[in-house]
Amino acid sequence: MKGEEFLKAVDLLEKEKHIDRDIIFETMELALLSAYKKNFDSKTNAKVIINRETGDIKIYSYITVVEEVEDPETQISLKDAQKIDKTKEIGDTFDTEVTPENFGRVATSTAKQVVVQKIREAERSSLIEEFENKQGELVSGIVSLEDEGNYYIDLGRTNGILPKTELIGNEKIEMGSSIKCYVTKVNSNSKGTIILLSRKHYNFVKRLFELEIPELADGSVMIYAVARDAGSRSKIAVYSEYANIDPIGCCIGEKGSRIARIMKELSGEKLDIVRYSTDKEEFIKNALSPAKNLSVFILDPKKQEALAIADGDDFSLALGKKGQNVKLASRLTKYKIDVKNSEQAKEMGIVLK
């Protein structure tokens, strides 16, 4: 391989594979040294140096200056070294070029497999470095492949794996369409870099809100918690430390524009945006939305147990279909919430004024 051709190959690998050129040069030098020792039965110390400017490859044998010689083929005493060159010190070397005439052909053939393997390793490390900081973040890609259990999402340099069990309910995914996903895990093994994706993870909703709501990005509005039953309903608790900012209004947007974009991405999943409060009774009452006329009592702060009392339609709304609403409210507030009507509460000895 000519020097000019080698440098072009290095430039291509650096540009397309995002591999540092120093890693490429060092890998090539190691591979060529291995090829030299294997094909030319070298028992002396040797090193390969590739000129970073011209791409020229040269091999040098060398002997090292030592205090006491143990191997005459690879070492020279300080006394003898200074007879040749008075500037030499212990640890210095004498280098002699030994590049064989036909080395280019032999080296290219022998080193190819080693270099390819090293480049794969470097590329895998580069991918890990690029994507490790994206774990827990939102990414966009193109749906490129499908098998029985997964969709494969083209993320640019690699594919992410979106298991069909991580879709939102019964949503339909079209090949070639653009899709947003939450990165649940980034891992590397002998087969390559594995990026696992999800659309049903509760943090997928959180990241969508952060993407669509500027006030979340600048910190004037904050998310306290998210509870989700993917494909059906999510509850998001928000708050602001600024009295003049309505955190719920910011999330909904003018004429519901912001929340509409998020719901579209969630395939119509219902969203309850509630106001977080440090007053736990108030927070639980908010979390049980859309129920309104509620009375909430903290039964045991240590065990985080609470009782909510509601009647009529509000009782049904507080519970939700198959108890979904109260389950999500419990996850959102971290309290075990028991919902009773007035008669049931009276039997427990709790009488509303």
N, C-alpha and C positions, 0 to 999 in steps of 0.2 A: 504494500500500500504506500503510495507516494505521500509525502508530507502534506502537500496541498489538499489531497483527497481526504486525508485524515482530519485535518482542521475543519473542512466542510462538514464532515460527519459529526465532529464535536459540536460545531455550531448548531447543527440540526437537532441533535439530542438535547442540547441546552434549551433550545427554543420550543421544541414540540413536547419534550418529556419533562421539562422544568428540572433538569438535573444539573447541579453545579458543575462547571467545567473542570474545576480542580479534582472533583471526585472521579470524573471520566479519565483524566490524565493519570491519576494515581492508580486507578483500577487497571488501565492499559499497561502501565509500567510493571505492575505486579504480574499480570498475565504474561507479558513478554519475557519477564525474568524466568518465570516457570517454564515457558517454552524453550528458552535458551538452555537452561540446565538439563531439561529432559532430552533435547535433541542433539546437544553438543557435549554431553557427558562432562560438564564442567564441575570440577571439584574445588575450584578457587572461589573466593568471594567475588561476587559480581553484582552490578547494579545497572539498571536501564534508565536512561535519561531521555525524555522527549522534549525537544525544544518547543516551548509554548508559542513561539512566534512563527517558526517555519514548519513545525510538525516533523522535523528530522528525528530519527530514532537511532540512538547509539548505545552500545553496550561497553561497559568498562569493567575490567577486573581490577581489584585493588587489594593492597596489603595495608594493614593497620599498624601504626607505631605504638609499641607497648614497652613496658619496663622490662619484662622478662618474656622471652619468646617461648611459647608452648607448641605452636604449629608454624613451622617455617614457610609453609605454602601460603599462609594467609597473614603472617605477622612479621614485623621487623623490629629489632631493638632500637631504642632511642639513639644509642651510640652510633649504630650503623646508619640510621636514617639521617643523622646530622652530618655524616660524612658526605652524603649526597646533597642534602639541603639543610643548611644550618638553621633555617626558620622552623623546621618541623618540631612539633611537640607531641606528647602522648595523646593518643586519640585521633591524630591527623592521619591522612591516608596518602598513598601513592597510587594514582590512577593510570591505567593503560587501556587504550581503546582496543577492543577485541571483537568488534562487530563482524560476523561472518558475511561473506559475499552473498550467499544465498539465504540469509536470515529472513529477509522480508517475506519470501514465499512460505517458509517453514513457520514463521511466527504468526502470520495471518491465519494459516490453517489451524494451528494448535491453540492459539489464544482465543479464537472466536467464541467457543462455547463458554469459556470462563468469563469473558467480557460481557456476553449477553446475560449471564446469570448475575453478575455484579450490577449491571445496569438495571435489571429487574428489581434487585434488592434496593438500589438507590431510588428507583421510581416508586416502589412501595413505600419507602420512608418519606418520600416527597408527598405522596398522596395522604399518608397519615398526618403529616405536618399541616397540610392544607385543610383537612377535614376534621382533625381532632378538636379544633376550637368551634366547630359547627355542631358538635353534639349538644343537644338541647336547644337547637336553633331551627329556624324555618328555612327550607331551601325550595327552589323552583327547578323543575326539570321537564323533560318530554317523555311521555310514555312510549317506550321503544320496543319492549318485548313482553310476552306473557306466557306462563306455563300453568300447570294445573293449580299450583298454590300461590303464585306470586306474580306481581307486575314488576318489570325492571325499568327504572327511571333513569334516563340519560341526564347526568349532572354535569356533563362537559368532558372531564378527563376520565370519568369512570361511571359505572351504573350503580344506583342505589336499589335496594330490594324493598319493595312494598308488599308485605304479605297480604293476601286477600282477607285475612282475619283482622287486618288493621284498617279496613275501609270504614267509611261512615255508613252504618246501616246497610241498605241495599243499593247504594249508589252505583251507577254505571260508569265505567272508565273507558274512554275511547282511545284507541291506538293513535299515536301522533299528537295527542292533545297536550297542552301545557297543564301542569299540576303542581300544587304546593303540598309539601309534606314536612312533618316534624322529624328531626333526626334523633332516634332513640339510642343508637349505639354505633360506634366506629371501632372496628377491630381489624387486626392484621394477622394473617397466618401464612402458611407456605403456599397457599393457592392465590393469595392476593389480599386486597383491602376490601372488607365487607362493611357496607354502610346500610344499616337497618332503618327503615322509615315507617312512619305511622300517620294516619289521619284521624284515628279514634282516641289517641292520647289526650288527656285533659289539657296538657300544656299546648297542644295544637291550637286550641281556642285562645289561650292566653297570648300566644305569639301573633295570631291573627289580629287581635285587638291592638297589640303594640305596633303592628304594621299599619293599621288603618287610622289609629287615633293619635294625632300629633301631640296632644297633651300628655299621653303616656310616655312618649319618647322624650319630652323635655322635663318630665318629673312633676308637672303641676297637678297631674292626676295619677293615682297609683292603684294597682290591683292588689287587694289583700289576699284573695283566694279564688280558686275555680273548682267547681264540682260538676262532673259531667256524666251523663248517660248518653254515649255517642249515638247520633242518629235520631235521638228523641228530644232531649232537653239538657241545657247547661245553665248553671247559675254562676254569675260572676259578681263578686263583692268589690266595689270600688270606693275610693275616698279621695279627698283633697285636703291639704293643710291650709288652703287659701279660702277664706270665707266667701270671696266673690266668685268662686268657681263652682259650677254645678257638675260634679263628676258624672252623674248619670246622663245629663243633657249632652255633655261632651262625647260620650260613647254613642249616643243615639244619632247625633248630628242633625243638621238642618233638614227638616221634613223626613227624618229617619234615614238619610242617605248613607251614613256610615254603617249603621247596624244592618242595613239592607245588603251592603256589599259583603259583610261578614257572613250573614245568613245564606247568601247565595253560594259562597265558598263552602259552607257547611251543609249544602244540599237541603236547605230549609229547616234544619234543626232549630228548635225553639230556644230562645235565649231570655233569661231573666237577669236583668242588671239591677242589683240591689245595693243600697248604701251601707257601707261598713260603719259600725259604731263601736267604741270602746265599752259602751254600756251593753253588756251581754244580753240582757233582756230585750233591749231595743234591736240589737243585731239579729237575734233569733226571730223576732217579729218581722223584721225586714226580709229575712231569708225565706220565710214561709209564704212570701208573695207567690201567687196573686191573691191569697187570702188576706183580708184587711182587718176586720173587727176581731182582734185577738187579745187575749190576756196571757202574758208569759211570766212564769215563776222559775227561778233557779232553785232546784231542789237540793242539789249537792254540788258546790263549786269544785271540790276536789275530784269527785268522780265525773264531773262535767255532765250532770244530768239536769234536764229542764222539762217543764210541763207547759204545754200551750193549750189554752181553752178557747174553743170556738163553737158556734152553733150554726145550724142551717147550712146554707151554701158555703159559708166560710169554713165550716168543718170539713166538708168534702174537698174544697180547694186546698186546704192546709195539708190534708193527707195526699191528695193527688191520685191519679189512676194507679191502682195496685201499690199504693204507698210511695210512689216515685217522688212526689214533691217533698215529703218530710225526710225521705232518705237523702235526697240531694242537699236539703237544708242542714241536716245533721253533718254531712261531710264538709259543707261549707263553713259551718260554725265550730266544728270539732266537739259538738255537744250531742249527747243522746237525747233526742226530743220525743216526748210522749204527747200525743194529741188526744184530748178528751173533750166531750161536750159538757155543758154546765151541770147536767144531772150526774154524769159520771164523776165530775170533780167534787160535787156535793157529797157523794158517797165516800169519797176519799177524805172528806173533812175540810174541803176547800170551798168556801162560799164567797162568790163575787159580790162586791158592794155595788 
